[in-house]
Amino acid sequence: MTTANVTRSIDARGMPCPGPLMSLIGAIREGRVGDVIEVLSSDAGSRTDIPAWIQKAGHDLVEIVDEDGFARFVVRKAR
Amino acid sequence: MDGQTLSLVLFSGTDDKLNAAAVLTAGAAAMGRKVNVFLQYWALDAFRSDRITKDHGVAPEAGSEGAAILARHGGQHWSDTFRQAKSIGEVAIHACSLSMEVLGLSMEDLDPLVDDQEGVASFFMNVDGPVTFI
């Protein structure tokens, strides 16, 4: 279970690379500092791309939760 | 912006190669790199506004089996991926002026994704590292 309160959830399952990351970037841009954004992705590239981007962009990766056939990435907008 | 500019010269106009170029562009833009794209010949032709989303086929190495796999995979059109890349980063797409002349095109014939037309020397003004040719 996700412990943080999710502000916005994006279902990017079925989107190929780099779709889920692009959706996350869009949501982060539209959001406010402190917002918690959740992205559901079935794309294997997201596993490396989303953490790499979060590190680069200076946000917080709250958690990655493996689900059946997809992963849930929970991100806090830090700046 | 940080890191080297991603400089791409796009020559091929098939959907698979343009999709690969769009994905590279989006990834580089996401990671804060500038992207400098130069469109020549068939890649430029594929950016014509009247046919950008039409079927541009796939590279010959795909064969019929590969073409069928790509058709089944579907996914977002490469033009939308380029648009996303432009919305998140510093991505400039230039039309090669020679190719414009060869194909008899003017800027009004091209999708708004294309920023301007320029000569090859102008393209190299913004190159600060290797050039990738697709």
Backbone of each chain as ProteinMPNN parsed JSONL, in Angstrom:
{"seq_chain_A": "MTTANVTRSIDARGMPCPGPLMSLIGAIREGRVGDVIEVLSSDAGSRTDIPAWIQKAGHDLVEIVDEDGFARFVVRKAR", "coords_chain_A": {"N_chain_A": [[0.84, -1.209, 0.0], [0.412, 2.227, -0.707], [1.838, 4.768, 1.162], [1.934, 7.536, 1.12], [-0.259, 10.34, 0.499], [-1.876, 10.341, -2.443], [-1.892, 12.786, -4.906], [-2.457, 12.916, -7.576], [-3.222, 10.529, -10.031], [-1.867, 8.632, -12.646], [-2.696, 6.621, -15.262], [-0.706, 4.912, -17.146], [-0.5, 2.528, -18.32], [0.249, 0.221, -20.865], [1.219, 2.126, -22.536], [3.974, 2.683, -24.657], [7.576, 3.053, -24.135], [8.871, 6.34, -24.56], [6.53, 6.999, -23.175], [5.158, 6.76, -20.521], [7.006, 8.14, -18.849], [6.986, 10.649, -20.062], [4.372, 11.407, -19.534], [4.473, 11.576, -16.761], [6.306, 13.702, -16.451], [4.818, 15.789, -17.542], [2.709, 15.913, -15.671], [4.076, 16.573, -13.338], [4.989, 19.091, -13.995], [2.606, 20.491, -14.153], [1.751, 20.325, -11.583], [1.909, 21.182, -7.994], [4.468, 22.114, -5.621], [5.144, 19.536, -3.378], [3.035, 17.979, -4.126], [1.898, 14.655, -4.7], [2.483, 12.316, -7.059], [1.299, 9.6, -8.88], [2.27, 7.049, -11.039], [1.187, 4.56, -13.19], [2.736, 1.984, -14.841], [3.402, -0.237, -17.51], [5.584, -0.467, -18.991], [8.829, -1.623, -19.484], [11.052, 0.007, -19.64], [10.48, 2.177, -18.048], [11.235, 1.491, -15.512], [13.951, 2.024, -15.231], [14.089, 4.551, -16.365], [12.284, 6.364, -15.098], [13.224, 6.595, -12.339], [15.787, 7.655, -13.021], [15.181, 10.083, -14.238], [13.848, 11.406, -12.149], [15.883, 11.711, -10.3], [17.595, 13.36, -11.749], [15.969, 15.599, -12.168], [15.474, 16.39, -9.628], [13.401, 15.582, -7.85], [11.409, 13.631, -5.477], [11.571, 10.173, -5.152], [9.148, 8.311, -3.955], [8.226, 5.658, -3.718], [8.482, 2.455, -5.405], [6.213, 0.211, -6.495], [5.678, -3.126, -7.152], [3.238, -4.502, -9.182], [0.735, -6.698, -10.548], [1.897, -7.342, -13.555], [2.522, -4.707, -14.011], [4.078, -1.66, -12.814], [3.985, 0.575, -10.02], [4.738, 3.832, -9.681], [5.613, 6.16, -7.335], [5.791, 9.53, -6.797], [7.121, 12.499, -5.374], [6.662, 15.897, -5.883], [9.297, 18.061, -5.63], [10.26, 20.579, -6.043]], "CA_chain_A": [[0.0, 0.0, 0.0], [1.11, 3.498, -0.742], [1.622, 5.471, 2.421], [1.706, 8.96, 0.868], [-1.537, 10.68, -0.119], [-1.648, 10.597, -3.859], [-2.611, 13.954, -5.416], [-2.903, 12.65, -8.94], [-2.82, 9.211, -10.5], [-1.842, 8.545, -14.111], [-2.648, 5.234, -15.732], [0.034, 4.898, -18.415], [-0.297, 1.124, -18.705], [0.071, 0.0, -22.302], [1.983, 3.122, -23.302], [5.377, 2.29, -24.798], [8.647, 3.991, -23.806], [8.979, 6.931, -23.221], [5.224, 7.575, -22.853], [4.879, 6.965, -19.084], [7.87, 9.206, -18.325], [6.496, 11.929, -20.597], [3.15, 11.726, -18.785], [4.901, 12.006, -15.422], [6.907, 15.039, -16.559], [3.703, 16.722, -17.728], [1.965, 16.044, -14.412], [4.939, 17.291, -12.387], [4.989, 20.507, -14.411], [1.312, 21.107, -13.848], [1.462, 20.223, -10.156], [2.519, 22.119, -7.053], [5.467, 21.489, -4.752], [4.519, 18.722, -2.34], [2.084, 17.047, -4.744], [2.364, 13.277, -4.862], [1.951, 11.824, -8.326], [1.471, 8.162, -9.044], [2.195, 6.627, -12.443], [1.144, 3.12, -13.402], [3.391, 1.726, -16.125], [3.768, -1.618, -17.848], [6.766, -0.365, -19.846], [10.033, -2.019, -18.74], [11.991, 1.136, -19.636], [10.143, 3.091, -16.95], [11.95, 1.013, -14.316], [15.211, 2.771, -15.137], [13.936, 5.939, -16.82], [11.594, 7.236, -14.137], [14.174, 6.984, -11.283], [16.868, 8.498, -13.562], [14.658, 11.446, -14.444], [13.542, 11.999, -10.838], [17.168, 12.114, -9.726], [18.081, 14.487, -12.546], [15.092, 16.762, -12.023], [15.478, 16.789, -8.226], [12.175, 15.271, -7.107], [11.593, 12.5, -4.558], [10.92, 8.909, -5.481], [8.593, 7.813, -2.692], [8.343, 4.2, -3.79], [8.092, 1.722, -6.608], [5.496, -0.98, -6.037], [5.39, -4.075, -8.225], [1.895, -5.063, -9.209], [0.647, -7.789, -11.503], [2.056, -6.902, -14.945], [2.905, -3.293, -14.116], [4.658, -1.108, -11.584], [3.395, 1.829, -9.559], [5.812, 4.749, -9.28], [5.04, 7.256, -6.547], [6.781, 10.61, -6.878], [6.728, 13.771, -4.75], [7.256, 17.081, -6.529], [10.103, 18.658, -4.568], [10.675, 21.959, -6.335]], "C_chain_A": [[0.872, 1.255, 0.0], [0.796, 4.263, 0.532], [1.311, 6.947, 2.192], [0.315, 9.161, 0.268], [-1.305, 11.093, -1.56], [-2.537, 11.743, -4.343], [-3.23, 13.633, -6.769], [-2.374, 11.293, -9.371], [-2.908, 9.164, -12.024], [-1.741, 7.074, -14.487], [-2.008, 5.221, -17.111], [0.294, 3.46, -18.858], [-0.613, 0.949, -20.186], [0.805, 1.015, -23.15], [3.417, 2.64, -23.432], [6.329, 3.413, -24.369], [8.739, 5.061, -24.881], [7.657, 7.529, -22.722], [4.961, 7.801, -21.372], [5.729, 8.076, -18.464], [7.373, 10.579, -18.786], [5.237, 12.362, -19.833], [3.495, 12.229, -17.383], [5.462, 13.422, -15.467], [5.806, 16.092, -16.705], [2.967, 16.977, -16.422], [2.767, 16.816, -13.365], [4.929, 18.79, -12.714], [3.703, 21.211, -14.021], [1.041, 21.164, -12.346], [2.139, 21.299, -9.319], [3.519, 21.371, -6.18], [4.74, 20.755, -3.628], [3.5, 17.739, -2.89], [2.716, 15.66, -4.871], [1.674, 12.693, -6.092], [2.314, 10.355, -8.481], [1.326, 7.842, -10.531], [2.166, 5.105, -12.481], [1.721, 2.855, -14.783], [3.687, 0.248, -16.301], [5.008, -1.645, -18.742], [8.023, -0.659, -19.026], [11.031, -0.867, -18.651], [11.743, 2.095, -18.49], [10.938, 2.765, -15.687], [13.291, 1.737, -14.137], [14.999, 4.261, -15.422], [13.319, 6.847, -15.763], [12.526, 7.585, -12.963], [15.287, 7.904, -11.789], [16.387, 9.938, -13.72], [14.402, 12.141, -13.11], [14.827, 12.523, -10.184], [17.683, 13.375, -10.426], [17.28, 15.763, -12.258], [14.96, 17.202, -10.562], [14.16, 16.61, -7.498], [12.427, 14.05, -6.211], [10.842, 11.275, -5.066], [10.444, 8.311, -4.164], [8.698, 6.29, -2.654], [8.011, 3.681, -5.172], [7.448, 0.431, -6.098], [5.222, -1.877, -7.238], [3.986, -4.615, -8.079], [1.892, -6.162, -10.26], [0.728, -7.232, -12.934], [2.38, -5.43, -15.108], [3.555, -2.847, -12.821], [4.015, 0.238, -11.308], [4.54, 2.702, -9.045], [5.169, 5.92, -8.549], [6.122, 8.327, -6.364], [6.254, 11.851, -6.168], [7.448, 14.919, -5.457], [7.981, 17.886, -5.468], [10.493, 20.111, -4.833], [9.845, 22.536, -7.478]], "O_chain_A": [[1.926, 1.308, 0.634], [-0.363, 4.389, 0.928], [0.543, 7.552, 2.94], [-0.222, 8.269, -0.388], [-0.62, 12.076, -1.842], [-3.76, 11.694, -4.215], [-4.36, 14.019, -7.067], [-1.221, 10.951, -9.109], [-3.896, 9.6, -12.614], [-0.813, 6.376, -14.077], [-2.667, 5.483, -18.118], [1.187, 3.2, -19.664], [-1.613, 1.463, -20.689], [0.999, 0.803, -24.347], [4.024, 2.231, -22.442], [5.93, 4.572, -24.256], [8.688, 4.709, -26.059], [7.669, 8.47, -21.928], [4.581, 8.905, -20.981], [5.237, 8.86, -17.652], [7.341, 11.537, -18.014], [5.064, 13.542, -19.526], [2.891, 13.178, -16.884], [5.132, 14.249, -14.618], [5.855, 17.149, -16.075], [2.639, 18.119, -16.1], [2.213, 17.61, -12.605], [4.868, 19.635, -11.821], [3.71, 22.373, -13.614], [0.21, 21.948, -11.888], [2.829, 22.183, -9.827], [3.432, 20.153, -6.019], [3.829, 21.3, -3.006], [3.135, 16.777, -2.215], [3.914, 15.526, -5.118], [0.449, 12.594, -6.151], [3.447, 9.932, -8.252], [0.393, 8.296, -11.192], [3.013, 4.443, -11.881], [1.264, 3.422, -15.775], [4.153, -0.428, -15.384], [5.432, -2.708, -19.195], [8.259, -0.025, -17.997], [11.781, -0.779, -17.679], [12.666, 2.751, -18.007], [11.27, 3.651, -14.899], [13.703, 2.023, -13.012], [15.634, 5.12, -14.81], [13.779, 7.971, -15.558], [12.623, 8.76, -12.609], [15.694, 8.826, -11.083], [17.096, 10.885, -13.381], [14.703, 13.325, -12.956], [14.858, 13.608, -9.604], [18.141, 14.321, -9.785], [17.84, 16.851, -12.124], [14.401, 18.263, -10.283], [13.829, 17.403, -6.617], [13.531, 13.506, -6.193], [9.65, 11.331, -5.367], [11.252, 7.857, -3.353], [9.193, 5.712, -1.687], [7.367, 4.345, -5.984], [8.068, -0.338, -5.364], [4.612, -1.449, -8.218], [3.589, -5.111, -7.025], [2.942, -6.512, -10.799], [-0.257, -6.713, -13.458], [2.501, -4.949, -16.235], [3.572, -3.592, -11.841], [3.567, 0.941, -12.214], [5.223, 2.342, -8.087], [4.286, 6.589, -9.085], [7.208, 8.061, -5.849], [5.091, 12.219, -6.33], [8.669, 14.913, -5.606], [7.363, 18.348, -4.509], [11.0, 20.793, -3.942], [10.047, 23.686, -7.868]]}, "seq_chain_B": "MDGQTLSLVLFSGTDDKLNAAAVLTAGAAAMGRKVNVFLQYWALDAFRSDRITKDHGVAPEAGSEGAAILARHGGQHWSDTFRQAKSIGEVAIHACSLSMEVLGLSMEDLDPLVDDQEGVASFFMNVDGPVTFI", "coords_chain_B": {"N_chain_B": [[19.995, 23.879, -19.041], [22.023, 21.072, -19.616], [24.982, 19.11, -20.256], [26.051, 17.602, -23.379], [24.771, 18.749, -26.535], [22.262, 16.924, -28.216], [22.695, 16.012, -31.39], [20.991, 15.413, -34.23], [20.784, 14.091, -37.435], [18.311, 13.569, -39.65], [17.512, 11.436, -42.176], [16.16, 9.267, -43.271], [12.812, 8.373, -44.08], [11.022, 6.572, -43.043], [8.506, 5.198, -40.858], [9.417, 3.674, -38.644], [12.126, 4.436, -38.268], [11.822, 7.167, -37.86], [10.326, 7.094, -35.573], [12.173, 5.981, -33.79], [14.009, 8.079, -33.737], [12.417, 10.071, -32.63], [11.954, 9.058, -30.083], [14.555, 9.055, -29.016], [14.966, 11.797, -29.028], [12.993, 12.686, -27.221], [13.86, 11.432, -24.876], [16.388, 12.601, -24.476], [15.638, 15.279, -24.203], [14.105, 15.088, -21.886], [16.096, 14.537, -20.051], [17.345, 16.916, -19.867], [18.938, 17.764, -21.942], [19.872, 19.761, -24.765], [18.375, 19.526, -27.978], [19.075, 19.145, -31.351], [17.886, 19.052, -34.432], [18.156, 18.043, -37.791], [16.564, 17.978, -40.818], [16.591, 15.991, -43.624], [16.025, 15.106, -47.063], [14.056, 12.252, -47.228], [13.153, 12.127, -44.666], [12.505, 14.766, -44.223], [10.469, 15.018, -46.115], [8.561, 13.416, -44.893], [7.657, 15.08, -42.879], [5.849, 16.743, -44.033], [2.944, 18.667, -43.825], [0.544, 17.712, -44.844], [0.759, 14.996, -44.861], [1.921, 13.947, -42.599], [0.957, 12.172, -40.642], [0.336, 10.003, -42.132], [0.818, 6.645, -43.466], [4.147, 5.802, -43.534], [5.596, 3.617, -44.089], [8.107, 1.053, -43.334], [11.587, 0.437, -42.491], [13.647, -1.337, -44.892], [14.949, -3.551, -43.723], [13.189, -4.539, -41.906], [11.484, -6.339, -43.114], [8.657, -8.441, -44.071], [7.663, -9.709, -41.868], [8.689, -8.242, -39.7], [7.483, -5.792, -40.246], [4.835, -6.43, -39.762], [4.918, -6.96, -37.024], [5.539, -4.42, -36.007], [3.276, -3.029, -36.809], [1.345, -4.242, -35.256], [2.194, -3.518, -32.713], [1.722, -0.786, -32.501], [1.024, 2.09, -30.639], [2.066, 5.445, -29.65], [2.052, 8.03, -32.123], [4.973, 9.069, -33.934], [5.147, 11.797, -34.438], [3.7, 12.948, -32.38], [5.316, 12.258, -30.238], [7.588, 13.793, -30.799], [6.378, 16.295, -30.476], [5.763, 16.245, -27.737], [8.358, 16.131, -26.742], [9.273, 18.639, -27.497], [7.676, 20.166, -25.858], [8.658, 19.71, -23.332], [11.339, 20.307, -23.32], [14.34, 21.812, -24.747], [14.154, 21.804, -27.922], [15.051, 21.929, -31.209], [13.964, 21.909, -34.517], [15.086, 21.677, -37.697], [14.732, 22.349, -41.168], [16.52, 21.126, -43.903], [17.901, 23.243, -46.224], [18.707, 22.618, -48.813], [17.421, 20.148, -49.277], [14.8, 21.054, -49.146], [14.663, 22.532, -51.471], [15.197, 20.561, -53.421], [12.965, 18.913, -53.082], [11.014, 20.666, -53.673], [9.69, 22.224, -51.723], [8.081, 24.542, -49.437], [8.104, 26.47, -46.369], [5.432, 26.599, -45.579], [4.414, 24.194, -46.374], [5.115, 22.419, -44.468], [4.809, 20.648, -41.328], [4.007, 22.347, -38.247], [5.866, 21.528, -36.347], [8.356, 21.797, -37.409], [10.809, 24.17, -37.115], [12.264, 26.025, -38.673], [14.022, 26.721, -41.774], [17.313, 25.912, -42.766], [20.748, 26.244, -43.812], [23.416, 23.816, -44.164], [25.726, 24.628, -42.848], [24.793, 26.392, -40.936], [23.398, 24.613, -39.353], [25.543, 23.221, -38.241], [26.581, 25.191, -36.641], [25.326, 24.91, -34.209], [26.164, 22.496, -33.306], [27.854, 20.627, -30.931], [29.212, 18.334, -30.483], [29.244, 14.828, -31.253], [27.544, 13.831, -34.309], [24.557, 12.269, -34.995], [23.33, 10.107, -37.406], [20.413, 9.229, -38.959]], "CA_chain_B": [[20.431, 22.821, -19.958], [23.36, 20.587, -19.311], [25.444, 18.032, -21.12], [26.197, 17.917, -24.794], [23.587, 18.767, -27.381], [22.034, 15.764, -29.081], [22.555, 16.494, -32.766], [20.467, 14.333, -35.065], [20.455, 14.336, -38.832], [17.347, 12.557, -40.068], [17.482, 11.273, -43.627], [15.158, 8.255, -43.627], [11.438, 8.819, -43.854], [10.115, 5.489, -42.637], [7.945, 5.437, -39.52], [10.225, 3.067, -37.576], [13.316, 5.26, -38.003], [11.375, 8.448, -37.292], [9.916, 6.817, -34.19], [13.409, 5.834, -33.008], [14.566, 9.428, -33.575], [11.539, 10.812, -31.717], [12.184, 8.531, -28.731], [15.851, 9.598, -28.584], [14.767, 13.232, -28.782], [12.222, 12.843, -25.981], [14.709, 11.027, -23.746], [17.417, 13.626, -24.278], [14.967, 16.484, -23.69], [13.727, 14.798, -20.495], [17.284, 14.577, -19.217], [17.877, 18.271, -19.84], [19.85, 18.084, -23.051], [19.347, 20.421, -25.96], [18.316, 18.635, -29.144], [19.241, 19.9, -32.592], [17.511, 18.075, -35.458], [18.266, 18.539, -39.169], [15.772, 17.067, -41.652], [16.989, 15.933, -45.027], [15.377, 14.176, -47.979], [12.783, 11.553, -46.982], [12.68, 12.527, -43.336], [11.859, 16.064, -44.424], [9.219, 14.741, -46.827], [7.602, 12.845, -43.933], [7.154, 16.169, -42.036], [4.862, 17.563, -44.763], [1.748, 18.721, -42.966], [-0.579, 16.958, -45.416], [0.95, 13.543, -44.8], [2.791, 13.564, -41.467], [0.438, 10.999, -39.914], [0.059, 8.896, -43.063], [1.732, 5.51, -43.364], [5.402, 6.028, -44.241], [6.292, 2.344, -44.241], [9.195, 0.75, -42.397], [12.875, 0.2, -43.142], [13.659, -2.621, -45.602], [15.413, -4.671, -42.893], [12.066, -5.062, -41.119], [10.854, -7.459, -43.815], [7.206, -8.457, -43.89], [7.398, -10.129, -40.489], [8.97, -7.078, -38.848], [6.451, -4.779, -40.497], [3.607, -6.88, -39.082], [5.141, -6.777, -35.577], [5.438, -2.986, -35.717], [1.873, -2.627, -36.986], [0.609, -4.75, -34.089], [2.614, -2.804, -31.499], [1.005, 0.496, -32.471], [1.638, 3.097, -29.769], [1.933, 6.849, -30.015], [2.712, 8.422, -33.381], [6.25, 9.766, -33.697], [4.984, 13.261, -34.441], [3.267, 13.319, -31.019], [6.488, 12.149, -29.364], [8.379, 15.02, -31.037], [5.657, 17.42, -29.871], [5.987, 16.152, -26.291], [9.759, 16.477, -26.477], [9.375, 20.102, -27.593], [6.978, 20.794, -24.74], [9.39, 19.553, -22.065], [12.758, 20.671, -23.388], [14.788, 22.73, -25.796], [14.292, 20.97, -29.12], [14.9, 22.708, -32.445], [13.892, 21.05, -35.704], [15.394, 22.5, -38.863], [14.664, 21.729, -42.488], [17.701, 21.357, -44.745], [17.451, 24.096, -47.332], [18.919, 21.896, -50.076], [16.329, 19.181, -49.438], [13.592, 21.834, -49.431], [14.732, 22.889, -52.881], [15.075, 19.322, -54.207], [11.585, 18.406, -53.005], [10.092, 21.728, -54.072], [8.847, 22.546, -50.558], [8.281, 25.791, -48.706], [7.775, 26.27, -44.955], [3.972, 26.395, -45.42], [4.089, 22.789, -46.646], [5.616, 21.567, -43.382], [4.138, 20.659, -40.029], [4.585, 23.372, -37.347], [6.996, 20.99, -35.572], [9.597, 22.272, -38.034], [10.95, 25.567, -36.698], [12.765, 26.896, -39.732], [14.935, 26.041, -42.689], [18.659, 26.469, -42.68], [21.796, 25.546, -44.541], [24.145, 22.84, -43.357], [26.703, 25.305, -41.987], [24.032, 26.911, -39.784], [23.151, 23.458, -38.477], [26.774, 22.915, -37.491], [26.799, 26.24, -35.638], [24.784, 24.456, -32.927], [26.68, 21.155, -33.002], [29.003, 20.709, -30.023], [29.701, 16.971, -30.245], [28.995, 13.942, -32.383], [26.291, 13.933, -35.049], [23.949, 10.957, -35.253], [22.647, 10.114, -38.707], [19.409, 8.157, -38.977]], "C_chain_B": [[21.825, 22.358, -19.553], [23.709, 19.403, -20.19], [25.526, 18.502, -22.563], [24.846, 17.961, -25.48], [23.48, 17.438, -28.12], [21.783, 16.309, -30.48], [22.16, 15.323, -33.653], [20.264, 14.839, -36.485], [19.522, 13.211, -39.259], [17.247, 12.573, -41.587], [16.319, 10.361, -44.021], [13.755, 8.699, -43.245], [10.492, 7.711, -43.463], [9.695, 5.69, -41.182], [8.788, 4.829, -38.397], [11.436, 3.93, -37.24], [12.927, 6.609, -37.388], [10.92, 8.258, -35.844], [11.147, 6.684, -33.289], [14.016, 7.219, -32.735], [13.739, 10.238, -32.576], [11.755, 10.368, -30.274], [13.515, 9.053, -28.179], [15.714, 11.076, -28.214], [14.052, 13.456, -27.461], [13.078, 12.504, -24.764], [15.76, 12.086, -23.44], [16.801, 14.888, -23.68], [14.584, 16.288, -22.223], [14.93, 14.928, -19.565], [18.021, 15.914, -19.312], [18.866, 18.612, -20.932], [19.132, 18.861, -24.14], [19.34, 19.405, -27.095], [18.229, 19.485, -30.402], [19.013, 18.913, -33.738], [17.569, 18.742, -36.832], [17.567, 17.532, -40.075], [16.219, 17.148, -43.105], [16.127, 14.928, -45.781], [14.074, 13.573, -47.445], [12.249, 11.81, -45.579], [11.948, 13.864, -43.453], [10.494, 15.865, -45.098], [8.131, 14.226, -45.875], [7.004, 13.913, -43.023], [6.208, 17.105, -42.798], [3.542, 17.501, -44.028], [0.593, 17.89, -43.525], [-0.405, 15.451, -45.294], [1.745, 13.068, -43.593], [2.277, 12.314, -40.736], [0.046, 9.847, -40.847], [1.084, 7.781, -42.861], [2.987, 5.778, -44.202], [6.209, 4.744, -44.397], [7.377, 2.146, -43.193], [10.462, 0.45, -43.184], [12.893, -1.189, -43.789], [14.061, -3.799, -44.711], [14.298, -5.256, -42.025], [11.484, -6.318, -41.784], [9.365, -7.47, -43.533], [6.844, -8.833, -42.45], [7.585, -8.956, -39.518], [7.911, -6.002, -39.007], [5.163, -5.134, -39.765], [3.73, -6.683, -37.572], [4.954, -5.31, -35.198], [3.988, -2.514, -35.822], [1.041, -3.066, -35.785], [0.919, -3.948, -32.84], [1.901, -1.455, -31.377], [1.722, 1.515, -31.607], [1.478, 4.494, -30.351], [2.646, 7.156, -31.333], [3.974, 9.239, -33.091], [6.105, 11.283, -33.684], [4.524, 13.745, -33.057], [4.433, 13.237, -30.034], [7.411, 13.365, -29.556], [7.708, 16.232, -30.373], [5.848, 17.432, -28.347], [7.397, 16.586, -25.95], [9.929, 18.0, -26.525], [8.73, 20.79, -26.399], [7.761, 20.691, -23.436], [10.831, 20.046, -22.141], [13.054, 21.629, -24.515], [15.123, 21.911, -27.04], [14.058, 21.852, -30.339], [14.922, 21.752, -33.631], [14.031, 21.938, -36.937], [15.255, 21.701, -40.152], [15.917, 22.094, -43.264], [17.261, 22.125, -45.985], [17.657, 23.424, -48.689], [17.774, 20.915, -50.324], [15.006, 19.884, -49.743], [13.52, 22.145, -50.926], [14.514, 21.657, -53.774], [13.621, 18.851, -54.243], [10.546, 19.466, -53.378], [9.161, 22.161, -52.954], [9.105, 23.969, -50.073], [7.805, 25.542, -47.278], [6.285, 26.002, -44.739], [3.565, 24.947, -45.669], [4.391, 21.89, -45.453], [4.789, 21.702, -42.11], [4.799, 21.727, -39.135], [5.691, 22.848, -36.417], [8.328, 21.514, -36.111], [9.706, 23.775, -37.779], [11.34, 26.491, -37.848], [13.543, 26.07, -40.737], [16.28, 26.717, -42.608], [19.622, 25.646, -43.524], [22.598, 24.668, -43.59], [25.16, 23.516, -42.424], [26.01, 25.879, -40.747], [23.727, 25.785, -38.805], [24.379, 23.195, -37.62], [27.165, 24.006, -36.497], [26.369, 25.753, -34.259], [25.231, 23.046, -32.543], [27.891, 21.31, -32.085], [29.565, 19.33, -29.692], [29.396, 16.128, -31.46], [27.638, 14.218, -33.043], [25.798, 12.517, -35.329], [23.11, 11.046, -36.514], [21.685, 8.937, -38.766], [18.662, 8.179, -40.306]], "O_chain_B": [[22.685, 23.162, -19.195], [22.837, 18.777, -20.791], [25.137, 19.616, -22.915], [23.898, 17.297, -25.061], [24.48, 16.894, -28.589], [20.783, 16.984, -30.725], [22.913, 14.361, -33.803], [19.649, 15.882, -36.705], [19.899, 12.039, -39.233], [16.936, 13.597, -42.195], [15.591, 10.64, -44.973], [13.55, 9.327, -42.206], [9.276, 7.884, -43.541], [10.428, 6.273, -40.383], [8.869, 5.404, -37.311], [11.745, 4.136, -36.067], [13.617, 7.123, -36.508], [11.102, 9.137, -35.002], [11.17, 7.203, -32.173], [14.479, 7.489, -31.627], [14.287, 10.997, -31.776], [11.743, 11.187, -29.355], [13.595, 9.446, -27.015], [16.273, 11.537, -27.219], [14.45, 14.311, -26.67], [13.03, 13.197, -23.748], [15.992, 12.425, -22.279], [17.364, 15.493, -22.767], [14.719, 17.205, -21.414], [14.796, 15.376, -18.427], [19.173, 16.03, -18.892], [19.556, 19.629, -20.859], [17.948, 18.65, -24.403], [20.202, 18.529, -27.159], [17.425, 20.412, -30.5], [19.846, 18.041, -33.987], [17.091, 19.862, -37.011], [17.938, 16.358, -40.099], [16.225, 18.213, -43.723], [15.569, 14.007, -45.185], [13.099, 14.293, -47.233], [11.046, 11.722, -45.335], [10.894, 14.059, -42.846], [9.498, 16.469, -44.698], [6.951, 14.548, -46.021], [5.942, 13.687, -42.442], [5.81, 18.144, -42.271], [3.074, 16.426, -43.653], [-0.249, 17.415, -42.764], [-1.333, 14.7, -45.595], [2.195, 11.923, -43.556], [3.069, 11.495, -40.269], [-0.509, 8.842, -40.403], [2.087, 7.961, -42.171], [2.908, 5.957, -45.418], [7.373, 4.782, -44.795], [7.544, 2.961, -42.285], [10.416, 0.234, -44.395], [12.239, -2.111, -43.302], [13.581, -4.916, -44.906], [14.448, -6.345, -41.473], [11.046, -7.244, -41.1], [8.862, -6.596, -42.827], [5.861, -8.346, -41.891], [6.757, -8.715, -38.64], [7.491, -5.378, -38.032], [4.484, -4.264, -39.219], [2.767, -6.288, -36.914], [4.299, -4.991, -34.205], [3.532, -1.7, -35.019], [0.141, -2.348, -35.349], [0.045, -3.715, -32.006], [1.526, -1.04, -30.281], [2.906, 1.78, -31.816], [0.848, 4.695, -31.389], [3.711, 6.608, -31.616], [4.028, 10.0, -32.125], [6.855, 11.975, -32.997], [4.914, 14.826, -32.615], [4.53, 14.044, -29.109], [7.948, 13.898, -28.586], [8.379, 17.081, -29.787], [6.066, 18.484, -27.746], [7.614, 17.321, -24.987], [10.637, 18.578, -25.701], [9.17, 21.858, -25.974], [7.553, 21.495, -22.527], [11.481, 20.187, -21.105], [12.155, 22.181, -25.149], [16.232, 21.395, -27.183], [12.992, 22.451, -30.484], [15.797, 20.892, -33.731], [13.213, 22.824, -37.186], [15.617, 20.526, -40.213], [16.325, 23.255, -43.276], [16.355, 21.701, -46.702], [16.871, 23.636, -49.612], [17.225, 20.849, -51.424], [14.188, 19.372, -50.507], [12.467, 22.037, -51.554], [13.756, 21.7, -54.743], [13.112, 18.444, -55.287], [9.346, 19.191, -53.396], [7.985, 22.435, -53.192], [10.185, 24.526, -50.266], [7.174, 24.521, -47.002], [5.912, 25.265, -43.826], [2.499, 24.516, -45.23], [3.974, 20.733, -45.425], [4.16, 22.729, -41.858], [5.998, 21.979, -39.249], [6.377, 23.639, -35.77], [9.299, 21.655, -35.369], [8.831, 24.551, -38.164], [10.813, 27.596, -37.978], [13.703, 24.861, -40.57], [16.38, 27.927, -42.409], [19.339, 24.506, -43.895], [22.47, 24.769, -42.37], [25.418, 23.018, -41.328], [26.566, 25.856, -39.649], [23.788, 25.969, -37.589], [24.267, 22.973, -36.414], [27.986, 23.772, -35.611], [26.967, 26.131, -33.252], [24.734, 22.472, -31.573], [28.836, 22.028, -32.409], [30.311, 19.179, -28.725], [29.299, 16.645, -32.573], [26.722, 14.76, -32.424], [26.541, 11.677, -35.837], [22.284, 11.946, -36.666], [22.096, 7.783, -38.638], [17.773, 7.357, -40.528]]}, "name": "protein", "num_of_chains": 2, "seq": "MTTANVTRSIDARGMPCPGPLMSLIGAIREGRVGDVIEVLSSDAGSRTDIPAWIQKAGHDLVEIVDEDGFARFVVRKARMDGQTLSLVLFSGTDDKLNAAAVLTAGAAAMGRKVNVFLQYWALDAFRSDRITKDHGVAPEAGSEGAAILARHGGQHWSDTFRQAKSIGEVAIHACSLSMEVLGLSMEDLDPLVDDQEGVASFFMNVDGPVTFI"}
